[in-house]
Amino acid sequence: MNKFRLTINALAVLVFTLACMSITQAQATRTWVSGVGDDVNPCSRTAPCKTFAGAISKTAAGGEINCIDSGGFGGVTITKSMTIDGAGVLAGILAAGTNGVTVNDITDNAIVRLRNLSINGAGTGVDGVRFLRGRALYVENCVITGFKSGNATTSNGIEIAITAGSGTYTISVKDTIIENNSGTGISQSTTVGTLNCSYDNVVIANNNKGLEALGGTGNISRSVITFNGVEGLSVNNGAVINASSNEVTSNGHGFNNINGTIRLSDNHIYRNLTNAFAGAGTYVTVGNNTVLGNSGNEVLPGPIAPK
């Protein structure tokens, strides 16, 4: 009887240990994907998963998913703090008919970082990156292209659309190309909390609109906004754009201020096809912008700060 009890106890300890090992594997701090991986794997370096969606359930909050080799790793919904980094390989997300990356953390705590990714809508994707809820989103060194969803003008490269929650939301997009989308390159809006967005060294090209602020504050610097059909940068609903050291060229309107504030410093505004400046909102400038070769209205409308 004692031997039997000892055997049962030993088995119980073994089962408990294996269960703990399984949980540890399922919630690793760093996981891996590979073009030849399998989502039944633990997503370790030696047994990688095949998709980001497969890896995310096995990655602990605050952890990181890395790529062993080049491949297409599929769209993903993120509901916790997470880094996805494709450094060193061609890390693709092919999102035909759907969203590339969706961030939706109902606790408003998630801090999400997307680095070194190619996010391609293949002509039918809905949005490249969609931020609905979370604390912060950082997009670095990515390419977001081809989101057209039947050529609907609502398919955006990056859509920030916060309608629930509270507090301050931080968005940063840096060293990134957003091009060839049928909607807006970057659309930012919020009906709750405070939204602060920073766009640095980005290319926003060949979209229906470039950057559209429908809420919050957008700070854009050292960027190229070009060949966007309707307008390069626009504000409405009391939003703010602070634009510094940008090239705004060959769009419909360069700037369109429907109802908000646009502050301008050291921008080059060339060859826009309708107007350099449109709209009756508030424009503020320190007077050091270069405005040449636009088809119409090269004089800032509305109130202008002293030079």
Secondary structure, DSSP 8 states (H G I E B T S, - for coil): -HHHHHHHHHHHHHHHHHHHHHHHHHTEEEEEE-TT--TTS---SSS-BSSHHHHHTTEEEEEEEEESS-EE---EEE-SSEEEE-TTS-EEEE-TTS-SEEEE-TTS--EEEEES-EEE-TTT-S-SEEEEE-SEEEEES-EEE---TTT-TT--SEEEEE-S--SEEEEEEES-EEES-SSEEEEEEESSSEEEEEEES-EEESSSEEEEESSSEEEEES-EEE--SSEEEEE-TT-EEEEES-EEESSSEEEEESSSEEEEES-EEE--SS-SEESSSEEEE-S--EEES-SS--S--S-----
